[in-house]
Amino acid sequence: MKELDYKTLTMVKGGTITSTMLNAVSRLISTIMELGRTIGSSIYRYKKRDYCKP
């Protein structure tokens, strides 16, 4: 295998979209959706005054 010099190494470019990046974006969207559901549910229960009795 050929060793690369510093000038050649600085010209190396990686891929644009990786599976790790897609996984992170998907988890972010999932987390935001779950947060929205939780907040929406809390607002709904507050307006309806439907709380769990201890």
Buried (B, 14 or more C-beta within 10 A) or exposed (E): EEEEEEEEEEEEEEEEEEEEEEEEEEEEEEEEEEEEEEEEEEEEEEEEEEEEEE
